[in-house]
């Protein structure tokens, strides 16, 4: 089954605060690629979902079908579910550090448990099509001794540093081709890259929505509350 952990709080730093584009105000869960994605029109974060065997997750019989499809979820219920992880009990049983993601009756069920009592939150998915995030992740190769300079917003740096702390990274690597290219950020610990967690940021000289197809995301005046 797919789960969230405390590390996925990093996604909350990347969701859009613009309620007129609810698909960007939510978190995209992509089980086929085993990732969760958040973007705000300027920055983007991709994090791997955590796999956990159903049998290792106690006290949640029949909470829902864990074979979920891709879905956009409001950020608020995910935030509250992660906050409800029983930290003290999880010290003795690591499986309790996870938020179980399942589906039932058209809703997504976010489940936490202390091994005795389960807490289920039924979330109404956000309707819409999420942008093609995989097309935005560049792989740059160094060219001789040429030096490129770019400028990044302070808010982007703040989100990157918060993410590094949550995923336990000791250093970050920034890759960019030139002053107008997407900046790719990889996180590593002990010389090993944190596989699957990738952040993207646009330089101040250019906005990401030109490549992200931001302008074609339908605007709405209201959003699903997810509760």
N, C-alpha and C positions, 0 to 999 in steps of 0.2 A: 504494500500500500504506500501511497505518497503522503509525506508529512511535512509540516513546518516545524522549525525549532527557533530558539531565541535568536539565532543568527539572521533569520529572515526579517527581523526588525529593520535591517538595512534597507529593504525594499520601500519602507514607509518614507524614507528620505527622498525618494525619486518619483513618487506619484504626483500628478498634476493637482494644483489647488484650484484650477479653473473648472467649476462645476458645469460649465456649458459643454464640456467635452468629457462625458462620464467614462468613456473607455480608457482615457488617460488618467482619470481619477481613481481607477481601479488597478488591480494586480492581475496580470494574465498568467493563468496556470496552464502550462503546456506539458501534459503527461507524456505525450509521444516523444518529446525531446528531453523529458525529465527536468524541466526548468520552470522557474517562476520569473516573470519579467515586470518591471515597472519603468515608466517613462513619463516625463513631464513636458516634452516639447523642446527641452534643452539638453537634458541628460537622460541616460538610460542605464539600467542595471539588470544583468542576467545572473540568476543564482540557481544552482542545482537543487532540485527537491531531494529530500532524504527518503530513501527506501527503508521500510521496516516491515518485517514479517508480521502478518495479522496475529499469529499465535503468540508473538512476543508483546502484544499490546493488551494489557489486562483490563477486565471490567467493562468492556464495551460490546456486548453481544448485540448483533443485528442493528448497529447504528446506521448502516446504509451500505450501498454497493461501492466497494473501493476501486472498481474498474471505471474510473472517471474519464470523461472526455475533456478537451480543452475548453476553458471557461474564463470569463473575466469576473473577478470578485471585488466588491467594494473593499477599500482598505480598512475601514473602521472595524468590521467584525474580525478580520485577521489580526489586527492590533490587539483587540480585546482577548481573543483566544490565546495569543502568545503570552499576554500578561497573566492569564489564568493558569498557566503551567504551574503545577505544584512544586516549587523549587525545593522545598525541604524534603518531600517524599522522593523526588527525583534523585537525590543524593544516594539513595539506597537501591533504586531501580531506574536505570538509565532510560528505559523505554518511556517513562513518564515525562521525559523532556520533550516529547513530540506532540504536535497537534495533528490528529488524524483527519484526513480529507476523504469524504465519501459523498455519495449522492443518493437522494431518495425523494420521490414525488416532485421532481422538477426543481428541488432545492439542493444546494451543496451543504453538507453537514460538517461542521468543524467540531471535533471532539477532543476534550482533555479529560484526564482522569487521575485520581490519586490512588488508584488500584482498588478503591472501595466504591466510590461514587463517580459516575461519569457526567460530564457537562457537555451537552450537545447544543450547538447554535445553528439554526437553519438559516441559510443565507440565500437571498434571491440574487441570481447572477445578473450582471449588467448586460443589457442587450446591445449588440454592436459587433463590429469586426475590428480586431486588434491589428495595428500596423505590422508589416513584415519585418520584425526586428532582426532576423538572422541576416538580412541583406545589408545591414548597417555596420556589421562588425569587420573592420579591416585587419589585414595582416601586412604590416609594413616590413620592408627589408632595408637595412642601412645602405646608403649609396656613398662609397668612398669616405672622404673626410668632410663631406659637406655638412654644414650646421644649419638646422632650421630652428626658427623661434616661433613660439605661439603664445597666445594670451588666453587665460582661462578665468572664468568668473569665480569670485571668492565663494559664492554659494555652491558651485560645483566642487571646489576643493573641500569645503566643509562636509559635503555628502560623501566624498571619497574617503576622508579621514574617519568618519563615523563607520563606514563600511569596513575599512581596514581593521578597526578595533573589534567589530562584531564577529568578523570571520577569523580573527586571530592572526592577521598578517603582520609580519615584521618589516616588510618593505613593499613598495609598489613600483611598477614599471610603466612608464608612459611612452606610447608610440604615436608618432604623427608624421605625416609626409611633408607637410608645409603649413604655412600659417592659416590656410583655409580648410585644412582637412580635419576629419573627425579624429578626436584624440581617444585612443584606446588605453584603458588602464587595467593591468593585470595585478593580482595580489599574490604575494608569496610569503612563505614561512620556512626558515631554515634552508633557503636556496631552492625550495620546491614550490612551483606555482600552484595556487589554490585552484584546481581544475574546475571549470564550470562557472566560476564567478568572474564576470567581466563587466566593467563599467565603460560607458561611452560618454564623452562630453564634446560639445561643440565649442570652438574658439569664439572669442568675443566678436571676431570679424565676420561671423557667419552664423545663421540660425539653423538649427537642426530640422525645422519643419520643411525646409525645401527638399531634403532627402527623405524625411520621415513621412512625407505625404500628409503633413499635419493639417493643411488647409482643407483637405478632402474628408477629414473626420467630421461626421455630422454633428452640428451643434444642437443642444437640447436646453430647455429652460429648467428642467428638473432632473434629478437622478434617483436611482433606486437606493433606499436606505439600507438594504441588506439585512434588515432585522425581521 
